[in-house]
Amino acid sequence: MKNIGISLLLALALSTPAYAWKNELFAKLDKDANGEISITELQAAGCRVDTKLFKYADADRSAGLNKAEYFTNREFFRSCK
C-alpha cells in the first residue's frame, strides 16, 4: 500500500511540469490577463489568424479563447512567431 502512495506522488510530481508550459504560453499571449486570448492578442504575438477558424475555436462565442479552447484548437494558430 505504501508503494502505491509513493508511486502516485511521484507520478503527480513528474506530470505537473508537463503542463507548466501551457500556463506560461497562455499567460504570455493573454496580455490583458482576462483569462481569454483575443484575435488582437494573437496578432500582436505574431500569429496569422483566420477569423473563421478563430470563431470556430471560440466554442462559447465570447470573442476570446479560454485555455481549453486555445489548446484544443492550437493547430489553427501554429504560424505564430
Residue pairs with C-beta under 8 A, 6 or more apart in sequence:
22 67
22 71
26 37
26 67
26 70
26 71
27 33
28 45
29 37
29 41
29 42
29 45
29 70
30 36
30 37
30 41
31 41
31 44
32 41
34 64
35 66
35 67
36 62
36 63
36 64
36 65
36 66
37 64
37 65
37 70
38 63
38 64
38 65
39 49
39 51
39 54
42 49
42 54
42 77
42 80
43 49
45 80
45 81
46 80
46 81
47 77
47 79
47 80
47 81
48 79
49 77
50 76
53 73
53 76
54 65
54 76
55 61
56 73
56 76
57 65
57 69
57 70
57 72
57 73
57 76
58 64
58 65
58 69
59 69
60 66
60 69
65 73
70 77
